[in-house]
Amino acid sequence: AMRLLRSAFAPDLPEASMTSAAKTLGADGPMCLISRPALATGYGEVLHPAPILPEVWAVLVNPRTPSPTGPVYRAYDAAVAPEGAATPDLPARFADVGELVACLRTTRNDLEAPAVALAPAIGVVLESLKASPETLFARMSGSGATCFALCAHEADA
């Protein structure tokens, strides 16, 4: 919508102004504006190019419980939480799912603990996914409530 409005009413508006405006719409604003894969840090407003992923099979599970972004971020802000980690060194492309999983294990989702505290069903889903022998890696997506498991093969997923 922002790109459409710019093309109709302000075609000379610089990209930096668009990004600044997108940040005021929420943490997902900049990601939605760029419309391409990126690694988000900060509150989601600091974007880094994402590597090309290998073939990987994912299982998505939503516990059908709300996980509103606002309360999750407020719980995070109120907690004694670690400072955001520096973006890990990423290759331009992951050679295979093993390399992708090894990299993911060096990262974290700082919103996972606050979201699980507010909606324990998310933790139940995560534990279930992690307990499956086919799961190579499991985590909550964003501020929840959807969780994912990565698997090496379609049959495993």
Secondary structure, DSSP 8 states (H G I E B T S, - for coil): -HHHHHHHH-TT--HHHHHHHHHHT-TTHHHHHH-S-EEEETTTTEEEE--B----EEEEE--S----HHHHHHHHHHS------------SB-SSHHHHHHHHTT---TTHHHHHHH-HHHHHHHHHHHHSTT-SEEEE-TTSS-EEEEESSTTT-
